[in-house]
Amino acid sequence: MTVTPKNLAGPLAAPPAASARITGIGGYRPRRVVPNSEIVERIDSSDEWIRERSGIIERRWAGEGESVIDMSELATTPALEMAGIEAAQLDAILVATVSWPYQTPAAAPMLAERLGSKAAALDISAACAGYCHGITMANDMVRAGTAEHVLVVGVERLSDFTSRDDRGTAFIFADGAGAAVVSRSEVQGIGPTVWGSDGAQWEAISQTESWIDVHQKNLGWPHIGMAGQTVFRWAVWGMAPVAQKALDAAGVTADQLDAFVPHQANVRIIDAMAKQLKLPADIPIARDIAYTGNTSAASVPLAMERMVREGEIPRGGLALQIGFGAGLSYAAQVVTIP
């Protein structure tokens, strides 16, 4: 038996291809400042050791009752204002996070409701690379004509999943939110993304116990563990080539950059990557980690937001951004600074 399709008229209708760029950015840092002195006693460490090993002087932790949704909303408001749009104009909302405490529903639909938006909404679980994954997806949505305006939020409340007694992570993780609006544009402002993963090293950064084990074995509350040296070597030697490929894909050379905004994992990793990329000395490099800590998916937009707000980098210039972390996962692209 042969079945014949009803319609042989040809391809389906599709919107024309468009260009996209980041039109607005915003950030929110919780008010509670946690200096190294508050961390050191339980991990038998010192302020000097933490500064030398990570570059962190202090970090921010969310206050009691201050949720992932609360922080996302506070980061989104200035991003929408900069973009010159209302929440009702959003066609999609992407929330990158690994610290939303519900298996379902996702955080994004709840953020949409808070904002008064009926946009398509979904979460991205790519840890520290989540925001750059979100920018990729938003860019593709706009360019394909699926959306005109997309909100990308990177947000974490990692203090809920950090053991205060883990000497390898207690001083690293922090809370905060960064948001960006990706919109249709006359000129393309987001370069091709270079991304990938190395699942063979999934245990290098992971939750200590699965939720199934926590339930069945009556284990205590899990936290995020990290094999520090493994991650350090992977980031230092593996991510600079990824960043270079993103430059090449965008047709940009290092001396044409106005900013380098890597994931704020560790200042030693940041400095090593800049050296391998042979960045000119006059290019501003994000080191937001010193006063914000490692905020995973929020770190790249928070660092970018600070540099824009403080006038350290020019709006309309070019920035190389890269996120990398648990998975292990990574994503990098060159963007026009909003």
C-alpha positions in Angstrom: 0.0 0.0 0.0 1.3 3.4 -0.9 0.2 6.5 1.0 0.4 9.8 -0.9 0.9 13.1 1.0 -2.0 15.6 0.8 0.2 18.5 0.0 2.9 18.5 -2.7 3.0 22.3 -3.0 6.5 22.6 -1.7 8.3 23.9 1.5 6.4 25.4 4.3 6.3 29.1 4.9 9.1 30.5 7.1 10.0 34.0 8.4 12.9 35.7 6.7 16.3 35.4 8.3 17.2 38.1 10.7 20.2 39.5 12.7 20.5 39.5 16.5 22.4 41.3 19.2 22.3 41.8 23.0 20.3 45.0 23.5 20.2 45.1 27.3 22.0 43.7 30.3 21.4 43.8 34.1 22.7 42.3 37.2 21.7 41.7 40.9 24.1 41.0 43.7 22.6 40.0 47.1 23.1 42.6 49.9 24.8 40.1 52.3 28.5 40.5 51.9 30.5 37.5 53.1 34.2 38.2 53.6 36.9 35.5 53.7 37.1 36.0 57.5 33.7 34.4 57.8 34.7 31.3 55.9 38.2 30.5 57.1 37.7 29.0 60.6 35.6 26.0 59.5 38.0 25.1 56.7 41.3 25.8 58.6 42.4 28.4 56.1 43.3 32.1 55.9 42.3 35.2 54.0 45.7 35.3 52.4 45.4 31.6 51.2 42.0 32.2 49.7 43.1 35.4 47.9 46.2 33.7 46.6 44.5 30.5 45.4 41.3 32.1 43.9 41.5 35.9 43.9 38.4 36.0 46.0 38.2 38.7 48.7 34.5 38.5 49.5 31.3 37.0 48.0 27.6 37.6 48.1 25.0 35.2 49.6 21.3 35.5 49.3 19.3 36.5 52.3 16.7 34.3 54.0 13.7 34.0 51.6 15.6 35.6 48.7 14.8 33.1 45.9 16.2 32.3 42.5 13.1 34.0 41.1 13.5 37.1 43.2 17.1 37.6 42.1 16.2 36.9 38.4 13.5 39.5 38.5 15.9 42.1 40.0 18.5 41.4 37.3 15.9 41.4 34.5 14.4 44.8 35.3 17.4 46.9 34.3 18.1 44.6 31.3 14.6 45.3 29.9 15.0 49.0 30.6 18.3 49.1 28.7 16.7 47.2 25.8 13.8 49.6 25.8 11.1 46.9 25.9 8.4 45.7 28.3 8.2 42.1 29.6 5.1 41.6 27.6 7.1 41.9 24.4 9.3 38.9 25.3 8.8 35.9 23.1 11.0 33.5 25.1 12.6 33.3 28.5 15.7 31.1 29.1 16.9 30.7 32.7 20.3 29.1 33.2 20.7 27.6 36.7 21.7 24.6 38.6 20.4 25.7 42.0 16.7 26.0 41.4 15.4 23.6 44.2 12.5 22.1 42.2 12.8 19.1 39.9 9.7 20.6 38.2 8.3 23.0 37.2 11.3 24.9 35.8 12.2 28.4 37.1 11.6 30.1 33.8 7.8 29.9 33.7 7.6 31.1 37.3 9.9 34.1 36.3 7.6 34.7 33.3 4.6 34.9 35.6 6.4 37.2 38.0 7.3 39.5 35.1 3.8 39.4 33.7 4.9 37.6 30.5 3.3 34.7 28.6 6.5 33.9 26.7 7.8 30.5 26.1 9.9 29.7 29.1 12.4 26.9 29.9 15.5 26.3 32.0 19.0 25.4 30.8 21.2 23.1 33.0 24.7 23.7 31.8 26.2 25.0 35.0 28.9 27.7 34.6 28.4 27.5 30.8 24.7 27.9 31.0 24.5 31.7 30.2 26.6 31.4 27.1 24.5 28.4 26.0 21.5 30.6 26.5 22.9 33.4 24.4 23.5 30.9 21.6 19.9 29.6 21.8 18.5 33.1 21.9 20.6 34.2 18.9 19.4 31.2 16.9 15.7 31.9 17.9 15.9 35.5 16.7 17.9 34.7 13.6 15.4 32.0 12.6 12.4 34.3 13.1 11.0 32.3 16.0 11.4 35.2 18.4 12.0 39.0 18.3 13.1 39.4 21.9 14.5 36.7 24.1 15.4 37.1 27.8 18.5 35.1 29.0 19.0 34.9 32.7 22.0 33.3 34.5 21.1 32.9 38.2 22.4 30.9 41.2 21.8 30.4 44.8 24.8 28.2 45.3 25.0 28.9 49.0 22.2 26.3 49.4 24.4 23.6 47.9 27.8 24.5 49.4 29.3 22.7 52.3 30.7 25.2 54.8 33.2 22.4 55.8 34.5 21.6 52.3 38.0 23.1 52.1 37.9 22.9 48.3 34.6 24.7 47.6 33.4 26.5 50.8 35.2 29.8 49.8 34.4 29.6 46.1 30.6 29.5 45.4 28.3 32.5 45.7 24.8 33.8 44.8 23.6 36.3 42.2 21.8 36.9 38.9 22.7 38.4 35.5 20.3 39.0 32.6 20.5 39.9 29.0 17.9 40.7 26.3 18.7 39.4 22.8 16.7 41.2 20.1 16.4 41.5 16.4 18.9 43.9 14.9 19.9 45.5 11.7 23.5 44.3 12.2 24.6 40.9 13.6 26.0 41.4 17.0 26.6 37.8 18.2 29.3 35.7 16.6 29.2 31.9 16.0 29.4 29.9 19.2 32.1 27.3 19.8 30.7 24.8 22.3 31.0 21.3 23.4 31.3 18.9 26.4 33.5 16.2 28.0 31.2 13.9 29.8 34.0 11.5 30.6 35.0 14.0 33.3 31.5 14.5 34.8 32.7 13.7 38.3 35.1 16.6 38.3 32.3 18.9 39.4 29.1 17.3 40.6 26.5 17.0 43.3 27.9 14.7 46.0 24.8 12.4 46.0 21.9 11.9 43.6 18.4 12.7 44.8 17.5 9.0 44.6 20.4 8.1 46.9 19.5 10.9 49.3 16.0 9.5 49.5 16.6 5.8 49.5 19.7 5.8 51.8 18.5 8.6 54.1 21.6 10.7 53.4 22.0 14.3 54.4 21.5 17.3 52.2 23.9 17.0 49.2 26.4 19.7 48.1 28.5 20.4 45.1 31.9 18.8 45.2 34.8 19.6 42.9 38.2 18.0 42.0 40.0 21.3 42.0 43.2 20.3 40.3 41.4 18.4 37.6 39.2 21.4 36.8 42.1 23.8 37.0 44.1 21.9 34.4 41.2 21.4 32.1 40.2 25.1 32.2 43.8 26.4 31.8 44.8 24.2 29.0 41.5 23.4 27.3 39.5 26.6 27.3 42.0 29.0 25.7 41.9 27.1 22.4 38.1 27.2 22.6 38.2 31.0 23.1 40.6 31.3 20.2 38.3 29.3 18.0 35.4 31.7 18.9 37.6 34.6 17.8 38.4 32.9 14.5 34.8 32.0 13.9 33.8 35.6 14.4 36.6 36.9 12.1 38.1 38.9 15.0 41.7 39.1 16.3 42.6 39.5 19.9 43.8 43.1 19.4 40.3 44.1 18.1 38.7 43.2 21.4 37.4 45.8 23.8 36.9 43.2 26.6 37.5 39.7 27.7 34.7 38.3 29.9 35.5 34.7 31.0 33.6 32.7 33.6 34.7 33.9 37.0 36.0 30.6 38.3 39.4 31.5 39.6 41.6 34.5 38.9 44.6 32.3 38.2 42.6 30.6 35.4 41.5 33.9 34.0 45.1 35.2 33.9 46.4 32.0 32.4 43.8 32.1 29.6 44.6 35.8 28.9 48.3 34.9 28.6 47.6 32.0 26.2 45.4 34.2 24.1 48.1 36.8 23.9 45.7 39.5 24.8 47.2 43.0 24.5 47.8 44.7 27.9 45.2 47.4 27.2 42.2 45.1 26.9 40.0 45.1 30.0 39.7 41.7 31.6 36.7 40.8 33.9 37.9 40.0 37.4 34.5 40.3 39.1 35.3 37.2 41.1 37.2 39.3 43.6 34.1 40.8 45.1 31.3 38.5 43.8 32.8 35.0 44.0 32.0 32.2 41.6 28.3 32.5 40.7 28.3 29.7 38.1 25.7 30.6 35.4 25.5 34.2 36.6 29.2 35.0 36.5 29.5 36.1 32.8 26.5 38.4 32.7 27.3 39.8 36.2 30.9 40.6 35.1 29.8 42.1 31.8 27.1 44.2 33.6 29.7 45.6 36.1 32.1 46.6 33.3 29.4 48.3 31.3 27.9 50.1 34.4 31.3 51.3 35.6 32.3 52.6 32.1 35.3 50.2 31.9 34.3 49.0 28.4 32.7 50.8 25.5 29.1 50.1 24.4 29.2 48.9 20.8 32.6 47.4 21.2 33.5 43.7 21.0 33.8 41.3 23.9 34.9 37.7 24.0 32.9 35.7 26.5 33.3 32.1 27.6 31.6 29.9 30.1 32.9 26.6 31.3 32.3 24.2 34.1 30.3 21.1 35.3 29.5 18.6 32.7 32.2 19.2 31.8 30.6 21.8 29.4 31.7 25.0 27.6 30.6 27.7 25.2 32.2 30.8 23.8 31.3 33.6 21.5 32.2 37.2 20.5 29.4 39.7 21.2 28.8 43.3 20.7 28.8 45.0 24.1 25.2 46.4 24.8 
